[in-house]
């Protein structure tokens, strides 16, 4: 491939992410559960027995690429359509061509539909008979839960395979591969990139390999003429204020998150809103922020105000639904509620103690009166004997031993006399 003289010009006509698109399963980074040696999909590919599939996962996880690799490895004819820009007429043309190929014995047709969740019911219904009779192998790609977005009759004839976000180490591997590849990447140019710059790009990508490669390509295009040094200062030209969260060797990013959580825990709504604003303005992923809020609602508020978790969960769903900039509104509502709610970490402490015991102690057997007594022969073993059914007693409560003998007197959950949790306090009788 001919290289261009200037770094301001792309080394090839196609975008970097497209040039580096994996051509085989061996080229894939991540998705070991999906395409690993003993995975379901890999076995189906190797046996040339590909079912219709829904690839479900975030952007940049390889859904389109994997569909193309499957077609290549199985010798199938690959047809692609985007559900956003195409309708039933375009779809019927592809299906008609697939029918003709089948009649002529030319080969199997894979029809790949990107963003298949955008197809309405009528469009999805068009596909059903062709999938059912094996005229086509349908591969759909979606970022939305297919169990909510795809018609049940069509979904029942397809295998749902979830692709996960790449971790930061996997994104870094993609970046380094792009810099080393002398044919499709920048290996022939000899770009020098700092570790800090790699960290910034990998973190900003948020599990999206395509996003990481796009930023890398833009950053290299921003290099001064004859310069091959890519550092944090160059990335500022591309990412602007987003880079701020990753200064100081990444400490700043985690400091802001830490301060955000501790402000909610410490009941300072003003400080919590301040750090929320800094997270949003620095480009932090909304889902990441929402997860921190959810955890705080459960860990730090808990049963002192159970509504905090409900509000945090509703805010997370709303933020995901509306996206930025409006997502800041439900997120701020949840943050303010959690900050002003009574606090109790009793549940958090309780499960931590219970897990520690399970990991480090011989906890003994389940008491006989609690064991399963519904199978033949259980009574002969004494299972269930002596069990007191709580609903037979006043208030639906009767005192009896539930923990194993070795832990009979252990207290994991200690409700605090705070907020609604004080109502959960029960005195031993």
C-alpha positions as CSV (number, residue, x, y, z in Angstrom):
1,X,0.0,0.0,0.0
2,X,1.4,3.3,-1.0
3,X,2.1,5.7,1.9
4,X,1.5,9.4,1.6
5,X,4.2,11.9,2.1
6,X,2.5,14.0,4.7
7,X,1.1,12.9,8.1
8,X,-1.8,15.3,7.5
9,X,-3.0,12.9,4.8
10,X,-4.4,9.5,5.7
11,X,-2.1,6.7,4.8
12,X,-4.9,5.1,2.9
13,X,-8.2,6.2,1.3
14,X,-10.2,4.3,3.9
15,X,-10.5,5.2,7.6
16,X,-8.0,3.6,9.9
17,X,-10.7,1.6,11.7
18,X,-11.9,0.1,8.4
19,X,-8.3,-0.7,7.2
20,X,-7.6,-2.6,10.4
21,X,-10.9,-4.5,10.5
22,X,-10.1,-8.1,11.4
23,X,-10.1,-10.5,8.5
24,X,-10.3,-13.7,10.5
25,X,-11.1,-14.9,14.0
26,X,-7.4,-14.9,14.9
27,X,-7.3,-11.1,14.2
28,X,-10.0,-10.4,16.8
29,X,-9.1,-8.7,20.1
30,X,-11.4,-9.7,23.0
31,X,-14.7,-11.6,22.7
32,X,-13.0,-14.8,23.9
33,X,-16.4,-16.2,25.3
34,X,-18.0,-15.7,21.9
35,X,-15.3,-16.9,19.5
36,X,-12.9,-18.8,21.8
37,X,-11.7,-22.3,21.0
38,X,-14.6,-24.2,22.6
39,X,-17.3,-21.5,22.1
40,X,-20.7,-22.3,20.5
41,X,-20.2,-19.9,17.6
42,X,-16.7,-21.1,16.8
43,X,-17.9,-24.7,16.6
44,X,-20.8,-23.7,14.4
45,X,-18.5,-21.9,12.0
46,X,-16.0,-24.9,11.9
47,X,-18.9,-27.3,11.3
48,X,-20.3,-25.0,8.6
49,X,-23.6,-25.0,10.4
50,X,-24.4,-21.4,11.0
51,X,-27.8,-20.5,12.5
52,X,-29.4,-17.1,12.1
53,X,-27.9,-14.9,14.8
54,X,-28.5,-11.7,16.7
55,X,-25.3,-10.0,17.7
56,X,-26.2,-7.8,20.7
57,X,-23.7,-5.4,22.3
58,X,-22.3,-1.9,22.5
59,X,-20.8,0.0,19.5
60,X,-17.3,-1.0,18.4
61,X,-17.4,-4.5,19.7
62,X,-17.1,-6.2,16.3
63,X,-20.6,-7.1,15.3
64,X,-20.3,-6.2,11.7
65,X,-16.8,-7.5,11.4
66,X,-17.7,-10.8,12.9
67,X,-20.6,-11.2,10.5
68,X,-18.2,-10.6,7.5
69,X,-15.7,-13.1,8.9
70,X,-18.4,-15.7,9.3
71,X,-19.4,-15.2,5.7
72,X,-15.8,-15.5,4.6
73,X,-15.0,-18.6,6.6
74,X,-18.2,-20.4,5.5
75,X,-17.9,-19.4,1.8
76,X,-21.3,-17.6,2.0
77,X,-22.5,-14.7,-0.1
78,X,-22.6,-11.6,2.1
79,X,-25.3,-9.0,1.7
80,X,-25.5,-6.0,4.0
81,X,-28.3,-3.5,4.7
82,X,-28.7,-0.8,7.3
83,X,-32.1,-0.7,9.0
84,X,-32.0,3.1,9.4
85,X,-31.6,3.9,5.7
86,X,-33.3,1.0,4.1
87,X,-36.9,-0.2,3.9
88,X,-39.0,-3.1,2.7
89,X,-38.3,-2.6,-1.0
90,X,-34.6,-2.8,-0.6
91,X,-35.0,-5.8,1.7
92,X,-37.2,-7.6,-0.8
93,X,-34.6,-7.2,-3.5
94,X,-32.0,-8.9,-1.4
95,X,-34.4,-11.7,-0.5
96,X,-35.3,-12.2,-4.1
97,X,-31.7,-12.5,-5.0
98,X,-31.2,-15.0,-2.2
99,X,-34.1,-17.1,-3.6
100,X,-32.6,-17.2,-7.1
101,X,-29.2,-18.3,-5.7
102,X,-30.8,-21.0,-3.8
103,X,-32.7,-22.3,-6.8
104,X,-29.6,-22.2,-8.9
105,X,-27.6,-23.9,-6.2
106,X,-25.0,-21.1,-6.2
107,X,-24.5,-20.9,-2.5
108,X,-25.8,-19.8,0.9
109,X,-26.7,-16.2,1.4
110,X,-26.0,-14.3,4.6
111,X,-28.0,-11.1,5.0
112,X,-26.6,-8.8,7.6
113,X,-28.9,-6.1,9.0
114,X,-27.2,-3.5,11.0
115,X,-29.3,-1.8,13.7
116,X,-32.0,-4.4,13.1
117,X,-33.9,-3.1,16.1
118,X,-34.8,-0.1,13.9
119,X,-36.9,-2.3,11.6
120,X,-40.6,-2.1,12.4
121,X,-42.9,-5.1,12.8
122,X,-43.8,-5.2,9.1
123,X,-40.2,-5.2,8.1
124,X,-39.3,-7.9,10.5
125,X,-42.3,-10.0,9.4
126,X,-41.0,-10.0,5.8
127,X,-37.9,-11.8,7.0
128,X,-39.6,-14.6,8.9
129,X,-40.5,-17.1,6.1
130,X,-37.0,-16.8,4.6
131,X,-35.3,-17.5,7.9
132,X,-37.7,-20.3,8.7
133,X,-37.2,-22.2,5.4
134,X,-33.5,-21.6,5.3
135,X,-33.4,-19.4,2.2
136,X,-31.1,-17.1,4.1
137,X,-29.0,-17.0,7.2
138,X,-30.0,-13.8,8.9
139,X,-27.4,-12.0,11.1
140,X,-28.7,-8.9,12.9
141,X,-26.7,-6.4,14.9
142,X,-28.2,-4.3,17.6
143,X,-27.2,-2.2,20.6
144,X,-30.6,-2.6,22.1
145,X,-31.9,-5.6,24.1
146,X,-33.3,-7.9,21.3
147,X,-35.8,-9.5,23.7
148,X,-37.6,-6.1,23.8
149,X,-37.0,-4.9,20.2
150,X,-37.2,-8.0,18.0
151,X,-40.5,-9.8,17.3
152,X,-40.9,-13.0,19.2
153,X,-41.6,-15.2,16.2
154,X,-38.4,-14.0,14.5
155,X,-36.3,-14.0,17.7
156,X,-37.3,-17.6,18.4
157,X,-35.6,-18.7,15.2
158,X,-32.4,-16.9,16.0
159,X,-29.5,-17.4,18.4
160,X,-28.8,-14.3,20.5
161,X,-25.1,-13.8,21.1
162,X,-23.9,-11.0,23.4
163,X,-20.7,-9.1,22.6
164,X,-19.1,-7.3,25.5
165,X,-17.2,-4.0,25.7
166,X,-13.5,-4.4,25.3
167,X,-11.5,-3.8,28.5
168,X,-8.9,-1.0,28.5
169,X,-6.0,-3.5,28.1
170,X,-7.7,-4.9,24.9
171,X,-8.2,-1.4,23.6
172,X,-4.5,-0.6,24.2
173,X,-3.7,-3.8,22.2
174,X,-5.7,-2.5,19.3
175,X,-4.0,0.9,19.5
176,X,-0.5,-0.6,19.6
177,X,-1.4,-2.9,16.7
178,X,-2.4,0.1,14.6
179,X,0.9,1.8,15.4
180,X,2.9,-1.3,14.5
181,X,1.1,-2.3,11.3
182,X,3.2,-1.1,8.4
183,X,0.6,-1.9,5.7
184,X,-2.7,-0.6,7.1
185,X,-1.5,1.4,10.1
186,X,1.3,3.7,11.0
187,X,4.2,1.2,11.3
188,X,6.0,2.6,8.3
189,X,5.7,6.2,9.7
190,X,7.2,5.4,13.1
191,X,4.9,7.2,15.5
192,X,6.1,7.6,19.0
193,X,3.3,7.7,21.5
194,X,3.6,8.1,25.3
195,X,2.0,5.7,27.7
196,X,-0.1,8.5,29.1
197,X,-1.5,9.2,25.6
198,X,-2.4,5.5,25.1
199,X,-4.1,5.5,28.5
200,X,-6.2,8.6,27.5
201,X,-7.3,7.1,24.2
202,X,-8.1,3.7,25.8
203,X,-10.1,5.2,28.6
204,X,-11.9,7.7,26.3
205,X,-12.9,4.8,23.9
206,X,-15.0,3.2,26.7
207,X,-14.7,-0.3,25.2
208,X,-15.3,0.9,21.6
209,X,-12.3,-0.1,19.4
210,X,-13.6,1.9,16.5
211,X,-13.8,5.0,18.6
212,X,-10.2,4.5,19.8
213,X,-8.9,4.1,16.3
214,X,-10.8,7.2,15.1
215,X,-9.2,9.3,17.9
216,X,-5.8,7.9,17.1
217,X,-6.2,8.8,13.4
218,X,-7.3,12.3,14.2
219,X,-4.5,12.9,16.7
220,X,-1.9,11.7,14.1
221,X,-3.4,14.0,11.6
222,X,-3.0,16.9,14.0
223,X,0.8,16.4,14.4
224,X,3.0,19.2,13.3
225,X,4.7,18.6,10.0
226,X,7.7,16.2,10.3
227,X,6.7,15.5,13.9
228,X,6.1,11.9,15.1
229,X,5.6,12.5,18.8
230,X,2.1,11.9,20.0
231,X,1.5,13.0,23.6
232,X,-1.2,14.4,25.8
233,X,-0.8,17.8,24.4
234,X,-1.7,16.6,20.9
235,X,-4.7,14.8,22.3
236,X,-5.9,18.0,23.8
237,X,-6.3,19.3,20.2
238,X,-8.6,16.4,19.4
239,X,-10.5,15.8,22.7
240,X,-10.5,19.2,24.3
241,X,-11.6,19.2,27.9
242,X,-12.1,15.5,27.9
243,X,-8.3,15.1,28.5
244,X,-8.6,17.0,31.8
245,X,-10.0,14.0,33.6
246,X,-6.9,11.9,32.7
247,X,-4.2,14.4,33.7
248,X,-1.7,13.6,36.4
249,X,-1.1,10.0,35.2
250,X,-4.8,9.2,35.5
251,X,-5.1,10.1,39.2
252,X,-7.3,13.1,38.5
253,X,-9.9,10.9,36.9
254,X,-10.2,8.6,39.9
255,X,-10.0,11.5,42.3
256,X,-13.1,13.1,40.8
257,X,-15.0,9.8,41.0
258,X,-13.9,9.3,44.6
259,X,-14.9,12.8,45.5
260,X,-18.3,12.3,43.8
261,X,-19.1,9.2,45.7
262,X,-17.9,10.6,49.0
263,X,-19.9,13.8,48.6
264,X,-23.1,11.8,48.2
265,X,-22.1,9.6,51.1
266,X,-21.3,12.7,53.2
267,X,-24.7,14.2,52.4
268,X,-23.3,17.3,50.6
269,X,-25.6,17.7,47.6
270,X,-23.8,20.8,46.4
271,X,-20.4,19.1,46.2
272,X,-22.0,16.0,44.6
273,X,-23.5,18.1,41.9
274,X,-20.2,19.9,41.3
275,X,-18.4,16.6,40.7
276,X,-21.3,15.3,38.6
277,X,-20.9,18.4,36.4
278,X,-17.1,17.8,36.1
279,X,-17.7,14.2,35.1
280,X,-20.3,15.1,32.5
281,X,-18.2,18.0,31.1
282,X,-15.1,15.8,30.9
283,X,-16.9,13.3,28.7
284,X,-17.4,10.5,31.2
285,X,-19.8,7.8,29.9
286,X,-23.3,8.3,31.3
287,X,-23.6,4.6,32.1
288,X,-20.5,4.7,34.2
289,X,-21.9,7.7,36.2
290,X,-25.2,6.0,36.6
291,X,-23.6,2.8,37.9
292,X,-21.7,4.8,40.6
293,X,-25.0,6.4,41.7
294,X,-26.8,3.1,41.9
295,X,-24.0,1.6,44.0
296,X,-24.0,4.6,46.4
297,X,-27.8,4.3,46.8
298,X,-27.5,0.7,47.9
299,X,-24.2,0.8,49.8
300,X,-24.5,4.1,51.6
301,X,-28.3,4.6,51.9
302,X,-29.6,1.1,51.9
303,X,-32.7,0.4,54.0
304,X,-32.5,3.7,55.7
305,X,-34.4,4.9,52.6
306,X,-35.1,2.1,50.1
307,X,-36.6,4.6,47.7
308,X,-33.1,5.8,47.0
309,X,-32.3,2.7,45.0
310,X,-35.5,2.9,43.1
311,X,-34.8,6.5,42.2
312,X,-31.2,5.8,41.2
313,X,-32.4,2.9,39.0
314,X,-35.1,5.0,37.3
315,X,-32.5,7.8,36.7
316,X,-30.1,5.3,35.1
317,X,-32.8,4.1,32.8
318,X,-34.0,7.6,31.9
319,X,-30.4,8.8,31.3
320,X,-29.8,5.9,29.0
321,X,-33.1,6.6,27.1
322,X,-32.7,10.3,26.6
323,X,-28.9,10.6,26.4
324,X,-26.9,13.7,26.9
325,X,-27.4,16.6,27.5
326,X,-30.8,15.8,29.0
327,X,-29.4,12.9,30.9
328,X,-27.9,15.3,33.4
329,X,-31.4,16.1,34.7
330,X,-32.5,12.6,36.0
331,X,-28.9,12.0,37.2
332,X,-28.8,15.2,39.2
333,X,-32.2,14.3,40.7
334,X,-30.9,11.0,41.9
335,X,-27.7,12.5,43.2
336,X,-29.6,15.1,45.2
337,X,-32.0,12.6,46.6
338,X,-29.2,10.2,47.7
339,X,-27.1,13.0,49.2
340,X,-30.0,14.2,51.4
341,X,-31.3,10.7,52.3
342,X,-30.5,9.1,55.7
343,X,-27.5,6.8,55.5
344,X,-26.9,3.2,56.5
345,X,-24.3,0.8,55.3
346,X,-25.7,-2.1,57.3
347,X,-26.5,-4.2,54.2
348,X,-23.1,-3.6,52.7
349,X,-21.4,-4.6,56.0
350,X,-23.6,-7.6,56.4
351,X,-22.9,-9.2,53.0
352,X,-19.2,-8.5,53.4
353,X,-19.1,-10.4,56.7
354,X,-21.2,-13.2,55.3
355,X,-18.9,-13.6,52.3
356,X,-15.9,-13.6,54.5
357,X,-17.3,-16.4,56.6
358,X,-18.2,-18.5,53.5
359,X,-14.7,-18.0,52.1
360,X,-12.8,-18.6,55.3
361,X,-14.8,-20.8,57.7
362,X,-16.3,-24.3,57.8
363,X,-19.9,-23.0,58.0
364,X,-21.4,-26.4,58.5
365,X,-24.6,-28.0,57.1
366,X,-28.0,-26.6,56.5
367,X,-30.2,-27.4,59.5
368,X,-32.3,-30.5,58.9
369,X,-35.6,-28.7,59.4
370,X,-34.7,-26.3,56.5
371,X,-33.7,-29.0,54.0
372,X,-35.7,-29.8,50.9
373,X,-38.4,-32.3,51.9
374,X,-40.3,-32.5,48.6
375,X,-38.5,-35.5,47.0
376,X,-39.2,-39.2,47.8
377,X,-37.2,-40.5,50.7
378,X,-36.6,-37.0,52.2
379,X,-38.8,-37.8,55.3
380,X,-36.7,-40.9,56.0
381,X,-33.6,-38.7,56.2
382,X,-35.4,-36.4,58.6
383,X,-35.4,-33.5,56.1
384,X,-38.0,-30.8,57.0
385,X,-38.8,-32.4,60.4
386,X,-39.6,-29.7,62.9
387,X,-39.9,-26.8,60.4
388,X,-42.2,-24.1,61.7
389,X,-44.2,-22.5,58.9
390,X,-44.2,-18.7,59.7
391,X,-47.6,-18.1,58.2
392,X,-49.2,-20.4,60.7
393,X,-48.2,-17.9,63.5
394,X,-49.3,-14.5,64.5
395,X,-47.8,-11.8,62.4
396,X,-46.3,-14.3,60.0
397,X,-43.3,-14.7,62.3
398,X,-42.0,-17.5,64.6
399,X,-38.5,-17.7,66.1
400,X,-36.4,-20.7,64.9
401,X,-32.9,-21.3,63.9
402,X,-32.1,-20.6,60.2
403,X,-28.3,-20.5,60.2
404,X,-26.1,-23.6,60.4
405,X,-25.1,-24.7,63.9
406,X,-21.6,-23.4,63.4
407,X,-23.0,-19.9,62.9
408,X,-26.1,-20.0,65.0
409,X,-25.3,-16.9,67.0
410,X,-23.8,-14.8,64.2
411,X,-25.3,-11.4,63.3
412,X,-24.6,-10.2,59.8
413,X,-27.3,-7.6,59.4
414,X,-27.4,-5.0,62.1
415,X,-30.1,-2.4,61.3
416,X,-29.4,1.1,62.4
417,X,-32.0,3.3,64.2
418,X,-31.9,5.6,61.2
419,X,-34.7,6.5,58.7
420,X,-36.9,3.6,57.6
421,X,-34.3,1.0,58.7
422,X,-35.3,1.6,62.4
423,X,-38.6,-0.1,61.5
424,X,-36.6,-3.3,60.7
425,X,-35.2,-3.6,64.1
426,X,-36.6,-6.8,65.8
427,X,-35.9,-7.6,69.5
428,X,-35.2,-11.2,70.3
429,X,-38.0,-12.6,72.3
